[in-house]
Amino acid sequence: MSRAKTMRERVPDDIVEDILGRLPVKSLIRFRCVSKSCNSIITGTTFINNHLKLNHSQCESLISTNSRSGYLLYTTKDKNSSPSSKQLCTVVCNNDRTLTQVSRFEIPSFFDKYMIVAFCNGLFCLASREKELCHIIYLWNPSIRMFKKLVATRFNGKHNESATIGFAYDSLNNDFKILRIVCNAMFNESEAEAEIYTFSSDSWRKVEISMESLRGCAVTEPKLGTIYCVLGPFTFYNGALHASAFTVGYSFILSFDISDESFHEIMMPRNHFDPLTTNFTKLAVYKGLPAKFGFAHDFGNVGNGRVLCHVWVMEEYGVPESWTRKFVIPMKWVRWEHFFGCTNNGELLIKNATGLVSIDPESQNQNILAIEDANWVAFSANSMESLVLLDGDRETEREEEEEKNSNVCSMDDLGGGGALGSGGGLGSSSSGLGSSGDGHSRATS
C-alpha cells in the first residue's frame, strides 16, 4: 500500500475539505490536478458555497483591522499587446497614499462590446449598450477564467429600449441576483418593465414594479404615477439596489430589496437640483450613507470650464427629511462616465484633465492617483476571489476564443452580430427569448 493511500485513509474527508476551504483560489485550482478526489471536492457546489461564505466572513472581519484603505479596481489598455487588448487590475490603497498592484487579468477579446456594470464576491457582471446585444449579459470570474452567458427576455412592444442592470449577492439566501429594468428611451408613456435572474435557479422571471406611492392612497401623497425611466448605475447599500427613477413630474430613488425582492421609493427634497444648470446626477455611498451627487455649471467661472459638485447625504436611511446638502465642491469639468463614486473615507473618485484623482470634499484637496488610461474604476473595501462558476456546465475563455476564431459559434450565440469584447456597459433588449434556464454557461482556462 502506497504512502499516499495510507495518508488518504487516515485523513477524513471533512478534514480534507476544511483544510482546502482555507486555501486561496489560485492554490485550489492547482490542487485540482492532485487527484480525482481533490478535483471532485473543489468543483463541488457545497465546497464552492462554503469557500465563498468563509472568504466573505474573513473579508468582513478584516475591514475594521486592515492597515490598508481599501482597493481600487480598474480596466485599462494593455500597452504591450494589441490596441484592443484590455486588462482588469486591482491595486491596494496603502495608508501612505501609495498603490500596490495585487492582480492583473487580461479581459477576453470577445467582451469587446461589453462593459462591467457591477461586481461582488469575485464575480463581475458585464452588459452592452448596443441594441442588438442588450439582452445578453455575462457573469465573469477572472480568478478561474470562467464565464457564464445569460440570455435575458426580449420585451415585446418596446423600441429604442434602454436597460438598467443591478447585480448583488443575497447573503440571506446565499444567492447571486441580477435586476434588469427595461425602459423605452423615446416615449414617456411606456411603463418600465423588470425581471430578475437568480443564480441558484439559473432562470429569469418578470417582477412587477409595485409600490403604493405609484397609485396614490390616503396616507401616501402625491401619486407618483407610472415609472417610465430608471437610470443607472445601481448602487448597492443596506441590502438593496438603488437607482434614479422618473415618472411624469417626479424624480426619486427606486430601491429593490435583494432578499425579499420588493420595490420601495426614497424621495428627494423638491428642487434639490436645478434642472436648468445641472449637467448630471449620480448615486453613490458616502462614508457608509446613501448620497446623491449633482454636477452643475459654475456660472462664476464659465470661461474656465469648471463645475460645482453638490453633495446631498441621507443621514437616516429611508427618511426623506434627513437629506442634507453637505458640500458644494468647485472642480474641473467632469463627464458623466468619469465620476466613479467614493472611497471609504469619502473622497470622490474622478477622471478629469489631470487624470484619475481623488478629491477630499471637506478640504477640497486633490490627490493624483498613479493609474493611467483607466476607462472604468471602482472602489472596494475588500478584495475577494471565489470559485463561483467552477461547478456545472461552464465554458472557458480559451474555448470561446477558439469557437469565435474558427467560426464554430454563430455570432448570435456569441451575443449578436459582431465581435464581442472587453469594456463594460448597460444593456437592453426587445422581444421574446424566454427566461427559464437560458443562462448559457461558459468558462475560461
matplotlib code that plots the C-alpha trace (Angstrom):
import matplotlib.pyplot as plt

x = [0.0, 1.4, 2.2, -0.2, -3.0, -2.2, -2.3, -5.6, -7.2, -6.0, -7.5, -11.3, -13.0, -14.4, -10.9, -9.6, -12.5, -11.8, -8.1, -8.8, -11.5, -9.0, -6.7, -6.7, -8.3, -5.1, -3.9, -7.2, -7.1, -3.7, -4.8, -7.5, -4.7, -3.5, -6.2, -9.7, -11.0, -9.4, -10.9, -14.3, -14.2, -13.0, -15.5, -18.5, -21.3, -21.2, -17.5, -17.7, -20.5, -18.7, -15.5, -17.4, -19.0, -15.7, -13.9, -16.8, -16.8, -13.0, -13.1, -15.7, -13.7, -10.6, -12.1, -12.0, -8.5, -6.9, -3.9, -5.0, -7.6, -9.3, -8.8, -9.2, -10.3, -9.9, -9.8, -7.0, -5.5, -2.5, 0.3, 2.4, -0.3, -2.7, -4.6, -7.8, -6.4, -7.6, -6.8, -8.6, -6.3, -6.6, -4.4, -4.4, -4.6, -2.0, -2.3, 0.6, -1.4, 0.7, -0.8, 0.4, -0.9, -2.3, -3.7, -3.9, -6.2, -6.5, -10.1, -11.2, -11.4, -15.0, -16.1, -15.2, -18.7, -19.4, -18.5, -18.5, -21.8, -21.2, -19.1, -19.3, -17.5, -15.1, -17.8, -18.2, -21.4, -21.0, -23.6, -23.7, -25.4, -25.8, -29.4, -28.6, -26.7, -28.8, -30.4, -27.0, -25.4, -22.2, -21.1, -17.3, -14.9, -11.4, -9.7, -10.7, -11.0, -14.6, -17.8, -21.5, -23.6, -27.2, -29.9, -32.5, -36.0, -36.7, -39.7, -42.3, -43.6, -40.5, -38.5, -35.3, -35.1, -32.6, -31.9, -30.5, -28.8, -28.0, -26.0, -25.6, -25.2, -28.1, -26.4, -29.6, -30.4, -26.9, -27.6, -26.4, -29.1, -29.4, -32.1, -32.8, -35.2, -36.1, -37.5, -38.5, -36.0, -38.3, -41.8, -42.6, -46.0, -44.3, -44.1, -40.8, -40.7, -38.4, -37.1, -34.7, -32.2, -31.2, -28.1, -29.5, -32.3, -30.4, -33.5, -35.2, -38.6, -40.6, -41.3, -43.8, -42.6, -45.3, -45.5, -48.4, -46.9, -47.2, -51.0, -51.5, -53.5, -54.9, -51.6, -49.2, -49.2, -48.5, -49.4, -46.2, -47.7, -46.0, -42.3, -41.0, -37.3, -34.7, -31.1, -28.2, -25.7, -27.3, -25.7, -25.9, -26.5, -28.3, -29.2, -30.8, -30.1, -30.7, -31.1, -32.7, -36.3, -38.6, -42.3, -44.1, -43.4, -41.4, -37.9, -36.9, -34.7, -36.0, -34.8, -35.0, -34.5, -32.3, -33.6, -37.4, -37.4, -39.7, -39.5, -39.6, -39.2, -37.0, -38.0, -35.5, -36.2, -38.1, -35.9, -32.7, -31.0, -31.7, -32.6, -31.5, -28.0, -27.3, -25.4, -26.0, -26.6, -25.3, -25.9, -23.0, -22.3, -20.6, -18.9, -21.5, -24.5, -26.5, -25.7, -26.6, -24.0, -25.1, -22.7, -23.8, -22.4, -20.3, -21.5, -19.0, -16.2, -17.9, -14.7, -12.6, -14.6, -15.5, -18.4, -19.9, -20.4, -23.4, -23.2, -26.5, -26.4, -29.2, -28.2, -31.0, -31.8, -35.3, -36.2, -36.6, -36.3, -32.8, -31.4, -28.7, -26.6, -23.1, -20.8, -20.5, -17.2, -15.7, -13.8, -12.7, -15.2, -16.4, -18.2, -21.0, -18.9, -15.9, -17.4, -16.7, -18.2, -16.3, -13.7, -14.4, -13.1, -15.4, -13.0, -14.6, -13.0, -13.0, -11.2, -10.5, -8.0, -5.3, -6.1, -7.6, -7.8, -9.4, -10.9, -11.5, -14.8, -14.0, -10.6, -11.2, -7.6, -6.9, -4.7, -3.4, -3.6, -0.8, -3.2, -3.0, -5.7, -8.4, -11.8, -13.7, -12.9, -14.5, -13.6, -14.0, -13.4, -12.0, -10.5, -12.1, -11.7, -14.1, -14.7, -18.2, -18.8, -16.4, -19.1, -21.7, -21.6, -19.3, -17.1, -13.5, -12.3, -10.0, -12.8, -14.9, -11.9, -11.3, -15.0, -15.0, -11.9, -12.9, -16.5, -17.9, -20.2, -22.6, -22.4, -25.9, -24.6, -21.8, -24.2, -25.4, -23.9, -20.3, -17.3, -17.5, -15.1, -13.9, -15.2, -18.5, -22.0, -25.6, -27.8, -31.4, -33.5, -36.5, -38.8, -39.3, -36.4, -37.7, -36.4, -36.2, -32.7, -31.4, -28.2, -25.8, -22.7, -19.1, -15.8, -12.2, -8.9]
y = [0.0, 3.4, 6.1, 8.5, 6.0, 5.4, 9.1, 9.5, 6.7, 8.4, 11.9, 12.0, 13.8, 16.5, 17.4, 17.5, 19.8, 22.1, 22.4, 23.0, 25.5, 27.8, 28.0, 30.8, 30.3, 30.1, 27.2, 25.3, 25.5, 23.9, 21.2, 20.0, 18.2, 16.3, 13.6, 12.9, 13.1, 16.5, 17.7, 16.3, 18.2, 21.5, 21.6, 20.5, 23.1, 22.6, 23.2, 26.3, 27.8, 27.1, 28.5, 31.7, 32.1, 31.6, 34.1, 36.6, 36.4, 36.8, 39.8, 41.5, 40.8, 42.3, 45.6, 47.2, 45.9, 46.4, 48.7, 49.5, 52.0, 49.6, 48.6, 50.2, 48.1, 49.5, 48.5, 49.8, 49.1, 46.7, 48.8, 45.7, 43.9, 44.7, 48.0, 46.3, 44.3, 45.4, 44.3, 44.3, 45.4, 45.6, 47.8, 48.1, 51.7, 52.0, 54.4, 56.4, 57.0, 54.7, 52.0, 48.4, 46.1, 42.8, 41.3, 41.8, 39.8, 40.0, 40.8, 38.3, 39.9, 38.6, 41.1, 44.0, 45.3, 44.8, 46.7, 46.0, 47.1, 45.7, 43.2, 41.4, 38.4, 37.9, 37.8, 40.6, 41.4, 42.7, 44.1, 46.1, 49.4, 48.2, 47.4, 44.0, 42.9, 44.4, 41.1, 39.3, 39.5, 37.8, 36.7, 36.5, 35.1, 36.3, 34.3, 31.0, 32.3, 31.2, 32.9, 32.3, 33.7, 34.8, 35.4, 37.9, 38.5, 40.4, 42.5, 43.0, 46.4, 48.4, 50.3, 52.3, 50.5, 51.2, 48.9, 49.4, 46.4, 45.8, 42.9, 41.8, 38.9, 37.9, 36.8, 35.7, 33.2, 32.5, 33.6, 36.0, 38.1, 40.4, 43.0, 44.2, 47.1, 47.9, 51.3, 52.9, 55.7, 57.7, 57.6, 58.7, 56.9, 53.5, 51.8, 50.3, 46.5, 44.5, 41.0, 39.2, 36.4, 34.2, 32.2, 29.3, 28.7, 29.7, 31.4, 34.8, 35.8, 39.0, 41.1, 43.9, 47.3, 47.8, 50.4, 52.2, 55.6, 54.9, 54.5, 57.0, 56.4, 58.2, 58.3, 58.4, 61.6, 62.6, 59.9, 59.3, 57.6, 55.3, 54.9, 55.4, 55.7, 54.2, 55.5, 53.5, 52.6, 50.8, 51.4, 48.6, 49.7, 48.4, 45.1, 46.9, 48.1, 51.8, 53.9, 57.1, 56.8, 59.1, 59.5, 62.4, 65.2, 63.4, 62.0, 59.8, 56.9, 53.4, 50.8, 47.0, 44.7, 42.0, 39.4, 39.8, 41.3, 44.2, 47.7, 50.9, 54.6, 57.2, 60.7, 63.6, 67.2, 69.1, 71.2, 69.9, 70.3, 73.0, 71.2, 74.2, 74.2, 70.6, 68.5, 65.2, 63.5, 60.1, 58.0, 56.7, 55.8, 58.5, 57.3, 54.5, 56.6, 56.9, 60.1, 61.9, 63.9, 66.7, 68.3, 71.8, 74.7, 77.1, 80.3, 82.2, 80.5, 79.9, 80.6, 78.2, 75.1, 74.4, 72.8, 72.7, 69.3, 69.4, 66.5, 65.5, 62.9, 60.9, 60.8, 58.4, 55.7, 55.8, 59.2, 61.9, 64.7, 63.6, 64.6, 67.3, 69.2, 68.6, 70.2, 72.3, 71.5, 73.5, 71.4, 70.9, 69.8, 66.2, 63.9, 61.5, 58.4, 59.8, 60.0, 56.7, 57.1, 57.4, 55.7, 54.5, 57.8, 59.9, 61.0, 61.4, 59.3, 61.4, 61.3, 64.8, 66.6, 65.8, 62.1, 59.8, 61.8, 61.5, 64.7, 65.3, 67.2, 68.8, 70.2, 70.1, 68.8, 66.8, 63.7, 62.4, 58.6, 56.7, 55.0, 55.8, 55.4, 53.9, 53.7, 52.0, 52.4, 51.1, 51.2, 48.1, 47.9, 44.4, 42.2, 38.8, 35.9, 33.0, 29.6, 30.6, 29.3, 26.4, 23.9, 22.9, 23.4, 26.4, 27.4, 28.8, 32.0, 29.9, 27.7, 30.8, 32.4, 29.2, 29.0, 32.6, 32.3, 29.1, 30.3, 27.3, 29.5, 31.7, 35.4, 35.2, 32.6, 35.0, 37.7, 39.2, 40.4, 41.5, 40.6, 40.5, 42.4, 43.9, 47.1, 47.5, 48.7, 48.8, 46.6, 46.4, 44.1, 43.7, 40.8, 37.3, 34.9, 33.0, 33.0, 29.5, 28.0, 30.1, 31.1, 29.6, 28.7, 29.2, 29.1, 30.1, 28.4]
z = [0.0, -1.0, 1.5, -0.3, 0.0, 3.7, 4.4, 2.4, 4.5, 7.8, 6.9, 6.9, 4.0, 6.2, 7.5, 3.9, 2.9, 5.9, 5.0, 1.4, 2.2, 3.9, 0.8, -1.8, -5.2, -7.1, -4.9, -5.2, -9.0, -8.9, -6.4, -8.8, -10.6, -7.5, -7.7, -8.8, -5.3, -4.8, -8.1, -7.1, -3.7, -5.2, -8.0, -5.8, -5.3, -1.5, -1.3, -3.5, -1.4, 1.9, 0.5, -0.6, 2.9, 4.7, 2.4, 2.8, 6.6, 6.7, 4.4, 6.6, 9.8, 8.2, 7.1, 10.6, 11.4, 8.0, 7.8, 4.2, 2.9, 0.5, -3.1, -6.5, -9.4, -12.9, -16.6, -18.9, -22.3, -22.4, -23.9, -24.5, -26.6, -29.4, -29.4, -28.5, -25.6, -22.2, -18.6, -15.3, -12.5, -8.7, -6.5, -2.7, -1.4, 1.3, 4.2, 2.8, -0.4, -2.5, -4.6, -4.8, -7.5, -6.3, -9.5, -13.3, -15.6, -19.3, -20.4, -23.1, -26.5, -27.0, -24.3, -26.7, -26.9, -23.2, -20.1, -16.4, -14.7, -11.3, -9.3, -6.0, -4.3, -7.1, -9.8, -12.5, -14.4, -18.0, -20.4, -23.6, -24.6, -28.2, -29.1, -30.7, -27.7, -24.9, -23.9, -23.5, -20.0, -18.9, -15.4, -15.4, -12.8, -13.8, -11.0, -12.5, -16.1, -16.5, -17.5, -17.8, -20.7, -19.8, -22.3, -20.9, -22.0, -25.2, -24.2, -27.0, -27.9, -26.9, -29.4, -28.6, -25.3, -22.6, -19.7, -16.2, -14.6, -11.0, -9.6, -5.9, -3.6, -1.4, 1.8, 3.4, 0.7, -0.4, -4.0, -6.7, -8.3, -11.3, -11.6, -15.1, -15.7, -19.3, -20.4, -23.6, -24.2, -26.5, -25.1, -21.6, -21.5, -21.8, -18.5, -17.3, -17.0, -14.7, -14.4, -12.1, -12.6, -9.7, -9.9, -7.9, -10.3, -13.4, -14.8, -15.4, -14.2, -14.5, -11.4, -11.0, -10.0, -7.5, -4.7, -3.1, -3.9, -7.7, -7.3, -4.5, -1.3, 1.7, 3.5, 0.6, -1.4, -4.0, -6.5, -8.4, -11.4, -13.9, -13.9, -17.5, -16.9, -14.5, -14.8, -13.5, -12.4, -9.5, -6.1, -3.5, 0.1, 3.1, 1.4, -1.6, -5.1, -5.7, -8.9, -10.0, -11.3, -13.1, -13.6, -15.3, -12.9, -10.3, -9.7, -6.8, -5.8, -6.6, -4.2, -4.6, -1.6, -2.9, -0.4, -0.3, -3.9, -3.0, -4.5, -2.5, -3.2, -1.4, -2.1, -2.5, -1.4, -4.0, -6.3, -4.7, -8.1, -10.6, -13.8, -15.9, -14.6, -13.6, -16.1, -14.4, -11.1, -9.7, -6.7, -4.5, -0.9, 1.1, 4.4, 4.7, 3.9, 0.7, -1.2, -4.4, -6.4, -8.7, -11.2, -12.3, -14.3, -12.3, -13.8, -11.8, -13.8, -17.2, -19.2, -17.0, -17.8, -14.2, -12.4, -8.9, -7.3, -4.9, -2.4, -0.7, 2.0, 3.6, 7.3, 8.3, 5.7, 4.3, 6.0, 3.3, 5.9, 6.7, 3.3, 3.9, 1.5, 2.9, 0.3, -2.8, -4.4, -7.3, -9.7, -13.3, -15.9, -15.3, -17.7, -16.5, -17.1, -15.3, -11.8, -10.1, -6.7, -3.3, -1.3, 2.3, 3.7, 1.5, -1.2, -4.7, -7.5, -10.7, -14.0, -15.3, -17.5, -14.9, -14.9, -12.2, -9.0, -5.5, -4.1, -0.3, -0.2, 3.2, 2.4, -1.4, -1.8, -4.9, -4.9, -8.3, -8.4, -10.2, -12.6, -16.3, -19.0, -16.8, -18.5, -15.7, -12.0, -8.8, -5.1, -2.8, 0.9, 0.5, -2.2, -2.6, -5.0, -5.3, -7.1, -8.3, -11.8, -11.3, -10.9, -13.5, -17.3, -17.8, -20.7, -20.6, -22.2, -24.3, -25.6, -26.5, -28.3, -30.3, -31.2, -32.3, -34.4, -36.0, -36.6, -34.8, -32.8, -34.7, -33.9, -32.4, -30.0, -29.1, -28.2, -31.5, -34.8, -34.3, -32.3, -28.5, -26.4, -23.2, -21.7, -19.9, -20.3, -19.7, -21.9, -23.0, -25.1, -27.2, -28.0, -26.7, -25.6, -22.6, -19.1, -17.9, -17.7, -20.5, -18.8, -21.3, -19.3, -20.4, -18.7, -19.3, -18.8]

ax = plt.figure().add_subplot(projection="3d")
ax.plot(x, y, z, "-o")
ax.set_aspect("equal")
plt.show()
